[in-house]
């Protein structure tokens, strides 16, 4: 029979939870001695890094995460527990980590694409966000008070229903509206609400009118949470600076 193996994982307040457990003499050693298989190492995720709001904060938290998991691994190894895997990382910390000493793996999450949440925490800039959803204006709506709404063919299934950090600010949005060719954001325009197939883009309090977005016009929408948005698609159309599709990358889907 194949022996059981286990990798310890911490997902709640990486730095605090690991150090708290290590400060209790013999706690980890005792618990692991009760496990009938083999311990292979440690895996942690810097969830608290999502509270950062600048590159400097991300850098500081990355070092706290590294020191915590590397220190715990050293503690275990000194007490006879195998730690061949010492894995840490999240996009905010991976993007700004200054050292990987003591780690065997740095997991970068959505580092390759970025998204609006990562821009908000300082892990990347808006210009760094490489994933977008191409949408088409399909109709307009004018309310009784005269306010106008542009409706596109990208709703919850295309963008996801994740409001990102916008909900905590009291103004939920589901993506930033950009020029289809340049991916430059239209000032003040976001997908303010969605249903299954449609996204609503209000023009109130912006410089734009319905004439700027005729039916058939295409826009690009930067997603709040790239992981969830990308999961709805079978692959990625790779475009050059002129907006021409130059390649197609298949996605690995499923769990």
HELIX and SHEET records of a PDB file:
HELIX    1   1 UNK A   14  UNK A   22  1                                   9    
HELIX    2   2 UNK A   27  UNK A   33  1                                   7    
HELIX    3   3 UNK A   47  UNK A   51  5                                   5    
HELIX    4   4 UNK A   55  UNK A   78  1                                  24    
HELIX    5   5 UNK A   91  UNK A   96  1                                   6    
HELIX    6   6 UNK A  116  UNK A  121  1                                   6    
HELIX    7   7 UNK A  126  UNK A  128  5                                   3    
HELIX    8   8 UNK A  156  UNK A  159  1                                   4    
HELIX    9   9 UNK A  166  UNK A  169  5                                   4    
HELIX   10  10 UNK A  210  UNK A  212  5                                   3    
HELIX   11  11 UNK A  226  UNK A  230  1                                   5    
SHEET    1   A 4 UNK A   5  UNK A  10  0                                        
SHEET    2   A 4 UNK A  38  UNK A  44  1                                        
SHEET    3   A 4 UNK A  85  UNK A  88  1                                        
SHEET    4   A 4 UNK A 105  UNK A 106  1                                        
SHEET    1   B 7 UNK A 185  UNK A 190  0                                        
SHEET    2   B 7 UNK A 176  UNK A 179 -1                                        
SHEET    3   B 7 UNK A 218  UNK A 222 -1                                        
SHEET    4   B 7 UNK A 132  UNK A 142 -1                                        
SHEET    5   B 7 UNK A 148  UNK A 152 -1                                        
SHEET    6   B 7 UNK A 199  UNK A 202 -1                                        
SHEET    7   B 7 UNK A 193  UNK A 194 -1                                        
SHEET    1   C 2 UNK A 235  UNK A 239  0                                        
SHEET    2   C 2 UNK A 245  UNK A 250 -1                                        
END                                                                             
